[in-house]
């Protein structure tokens, strides 16, 4: 029964199934990436950097007056 169903699917149906799977995999990737970045941010916030952060100067070539 399942074999007959799979064989009866036309190309547009396979493309919709493949698109849905790509959306699911993409959402899982975003979820994993956000979780990884959140873990990195908590580690980074706990450990102060011994190096000073470089400060940006005023924009060059503009008259701010």
matplotlib code that plots the C-alpha trace (Angstrom):
import matplotlib.pyplot as plt

x = [0.0, 2.8, 4.7, 1.8, 1.4, 5.0, 5.0, 1.9, 3.5, 4.3, 7.3, 5.5, 4.6, 8.2, 9.3, 6.9, 8.1, 11.7, 10.9, 9.2, 12.2, 14.5, 12.4, 12.5, 16.3, 16.8, 14.8, 16.7, 20.0, 18.8, 17.8, 21.1, 23.0, 21.1, 21.7, 25.4, 25.6, 23.8, 26.2, 29.1, 27.7, 27.3, 30.9, 32.1, 30.3, 31.7, 35.3, 36.5, 39.0, 42.4, 42.8, 41.3, 38.7, 39.7, 37.7, 36.4, 37.3, 35.1, 34.2, 36.9, 36.0, 32.9, 32.3, 30.3, 29.9]
y = [0.0, 2.5, 1.4, 2.1, 5.5, 6.4, 5.3, 7.3, 10.6, 12.9, 15.3, 18.4, 16.3, 15.2, 18.8, 19.8, 17.0, 18.0, 21.7, 20.8, 18.7, 21.6, 24.0, 21.5, 21.0, 24.8, 25.5, 22.8, 24.5, 27.9, 26.5, 24.7, 27.9, 30.1, 27.7, 27.6, 31.4, 31.8, 29.4, 31.3, 34.6, 33.4, 32.2, 35.4, 37.5, 35.6, 36.1, 39.7, 40.3, 41.4, 43.4, 46.9, 47.3, 49.6, 52.8, 54.3, 57.8, 60.4, 59.7, 61.0, 63.4, 64.8, 68.3, 67.7, 71.4]
z = [0.0, 0.9, -2.1, -4.4, -2.8, -3.3, -6.9, -7.6, -6.6, -9.5, -9.7, -8.2, -5.1, -4.7, -5.0, -2.3, 0.0, -0.6, 0.1, 3.3, 4.4, 3.6, 5.7, 8.6, 8.3, 8.1, 11.2, 13.1, 11.9, 13.1, 16.4, 16.9, 15.8, 18.2, 21.1, 20.3, 20.1, 23.4, 25.1, 23.6, 24.7, 28.3, 28.3, 26.8, 29.3, 32.3, 31.3, 31.0, 28.2, 29.3, 26.1, 25.7, 23.0, 20.2, 20.0, 16.8, 16.0, 14.3, 10.6, 8.3, 5.6, 7.1, 8.6, 11.7, 12.5]

ax = plt.figure().add_subplot(projection="3d")
ax.plot(x, y, z, "-o")
ax.set_aspect("equal")
plt.show()
